[in-house]
Amino acid sequence: QGEIADGWSYFFQISADFGGGGMSLQQAWVKYDISEDSNLTWGQFKAPGLREELVSSKRQLAAERSVVNDTFSQGRSQGVQYGWDSENTRFRVAFTDGLSSENTDFTGESSDFSFSGRFEYKGAGDWKQFDDFTSFRGSAFAWMIGGAAHWESGGDTNGTVDGDLFQLTVDGSVEGDGWNAFAAFVYRMLDITGGVDAD
């Protein structure tokens, strides 16, 4: 990761399979700072969705992410994202090729298109405190609430499932002097043409 030029930055991440050592691309994106408060990102990245997925795997509370996150995770997608940050709020909205479409063609089997958005409000503390799910002794009190929504549609491109998927989440984090708590609610609706709908 680094800076290409003034206002331009990049991030590139690969992973190696523990068994055979095969390499795969995880993230590859370029970001341009439109202003001090806003930016534009494009490439392969984690779409704005579940906060547990957005927090780095090495900064989780437990050894692995939860089963809930495993089931409803937005994963990585290819697309473009607009971000806006202020002292107490931040917002992301993205146009991508669907949930968990990592390393697929933009017109692949996940969906024809999707929109995702996430909003967060910090009532106390510093944004840096919410880069992880832990709190060490001496940490200041901090709390944050967040919410995200996602909609994707398929069926017009060969190979995509004809139907819609809608998902939303609301979450909250609070931490203090060596303690922390996190809770999230997730809802998903599947509307499949000629298939089984589900909530």
C-alpha positions, 0 to 999 in steps of 0.5 A: 500500500502507499501513495502514487501522487498527491491525493492518490493512494493504492492498496494491493493484497494477496493471500497464499493457500496454506496447503499448496501455496497457491496465490489469490487476489484479495484486494486491489484498489485505487483511491482518489481524495476529492477533498479533505472529507470525500474520496472515490475508490475503485477496484476490488474491495470490501463493500460497505456492509457488515461491520464485523467483515469491515474490521480486519481479520487480525483485529477481531475479538475472537480467533475467527469472525462469527457464524452470522458474519460467515452467512451474511458477509458482503465479502469483496466485490469489484466496483466503485465507491464514494466515501465521505468523512467528518468528525462524528459521521462517515458514509460510504455508497458503492456500485458493485457486481454483488455480494462476495463476487471476489475475483469474478468477471464484472458480468459474472454469476453473482448479480447484474448490479448492486448498490450498497451504503453504510452510515456510521455515527460516533458519539464519543471517542476516536475513529481509530478505536473502532478499527478493532473489537478490543479495548486495552486498559487506559482506553477512553470511553467510546461508542458508535452506531452504524447501519447499512443496506444492500440491494442486488438484482440479476437475471438479465446477464447469462448465468445470473440468478433471476431475482433480487436480494435485499439486506440490511444491518444495524450495529452498535459498539461501545468500549472503555477501560479494558472492556468492550461490547458489540451487537448487530442485527442482520436481515436478508430478503431473497425474491427469486423468480421461479424459486423459493423466496426467503426472509 
